[in-house]
Amino acid sequence: MKSDNIEKNLLDLYKISVEEYRFQVLYNWDRNRFYITLTAGVFTIGAGILRIPNLAKYEYLLIPLFIIGSLISFVGLQTLRKGQEYYRATILKMSSLENQLGLTSEETPIATTQGQKESKINLKDPNIYIKKRLRLGTITYWIACLFVLGICVNILAILFISFDLLYLQS
């Protein structure tokens, strides 16, 4: 009787961990989408303003806009990394419960992603799995590349405007 109760509790915890996993996936995507959209919006506004004729004397006002764009991309990148840590911690918790429930045998593989397969290996030292770098070619990796691109493009815009103000308009 006690064993059935423990298994029921583990199963309930597993269901909660699956919901937490789903939450992390959706929440991380929502945050990433917000920062990508905001970064693109700031850059688009700045680029659009640059195309306005006779704006040269006000060009210096765009430098703070592109600085803000760089900062938004940087915060987006840091948010992505922290979200990935939460996501991986959730996978480890789920994997631990799967082990306790006996759901991880060769006949019943549950891992659907490479990250979930790796979590099975890293249950003994979870921090290695949680803190590891993004894997090349994953969606999260490419989103991180978008944030880095956002930082670089905004910095290039700042340099372009600064060069224009210092050398071309003198």
N, C-alpha and C positions, 0 to 999 in steps of 0.2 A: 504494500500500500504506500509506504513511504517512498519507494523507488518510483512508483507511478506519479506521485505528486512532484517529485524532483524533476522527472522528465517533462511533465506538463509545464512546470515553471520555466525550465530551459527552453521549451518550445515557445512559450509566451515571450520570453526574452528574445528568442531568435526572430519572431515575428516583428517585435519592436525594432530590432537591429536592421531588419530588411527595410522597414519604413524609414528609419534614420538614414540608411544608405540612399534610398530614393530621394529623400529630402536633400541630402548633401549634393547629389547630382544636379537636381533642379535648381537649388539655391546657388550653387557655384556657377551654373550656366547663366542664371539671371544676373548675378553680379558681374560676370565677365562681359555679358552682352551690354550691360549698362556702361561699363568703362570703355568698351570698344566704340559704342555709339557716341559717347561724350567726347572721346578723343577725336574721332572722325568729324564730329560736328564743330568742335573748336578749330580744327585745322581747315575745314571747309569754309567757315566764316572768315578766317584770316586770309585764306587764299582768294576768296571772293572780294574782300576789301582791297587786297593788293591790285586787283584788276580795274579798280575804279580810276578813271583818268584824273589827272591833277591832284592826286592824293600824296604826292611826294613829300610835302611839308608836314604831313601828319603820319608818315610812315613809322616813326619812332613809337607811336602809340600801340602798334601791333606787337612790339617786342614783349610786353607783359602778357598779351593774349597767347603767344606761342610758348612763353614760359609756363603759363597755366596748363597749356596742352601737354607739355613735357611732364609736368607734375602729375597730371591726371593719368597719363600712361604709366608713369612710375608707380603710382598708388595702385593702379589696376594690376600691374605685374606682381606687386607685393601681396595684393589680395588674392590673386590666382595661386600664388605659392602657399599662402596660409590655408586657402580653401582645399588645396590638394592634400595638405597635411590632415585636415579634418576628414576628408574623404578616405584617405588611407587608414586613419585610426578607426573609422567606421568599418572598413573592410576587415581589419584585423579582429575587431570585436565579433563581427559576423563569422569569420573563419574559426575563431576560438569556440564559439557556440556550436558551429557545424561539427567540429571535432568532438565536443562533449556529447553531441546527439548521435554521433556515429554516421554522419552524412558525407564523410570525405573519403570513403573507400574508393578503390579503382572502379568499381561498378557504378557508383553514384557520384560522378564528378559534378560539382555545382559551379565551379568557377567559370564564368562566361567571358571574362576579360583577362588579358595578360597580367594586369595588376592583381587581380584576385588570385590567379595561379601563383604569383610571386609571394603573396601574403601567406600562403600555406607553408612556404619554405621558411618564412621569416617570423613565425610565431614565437620562436625562442628569444629573438632579439628585435622587438618591435620598432625601436627607434631607428634602426638601420633602414627599415622599410619606410617608415613615416617620413624621415628626413632626406631620403635619397633624391637625386636629381631627376628632372623630368626625362622620360624615355624618348629618344629621338623618334619622330614620326607619329607620335600620338596626337590626338586632337588638342590636348592641353599644351603640348609642346608648341603646336602651331599657333595657338592663341597667345602663348608667351612671346612667340616671334612677332606677332602683330603688335603687342605692347612695346617691344624693343624697337620695332620699326616706327611706331608712333613717337617714341622718345627721339629717335634719330632724325625723323622728318621735321619735327618741331625745332630741334636744335639747328638743323640746316636752314630752316626758315629764319631763325634768329640771326645766324651768321650772314645769310644773304641780305637781310635788311640792314644789319650793322655795316656790312661792306658797302652797301649802296649809300647809306647815310654818310659814312666816313670818307669814301673815295670818289664815288660817282657824282655826288651832289655838291662837293666842295668847289 
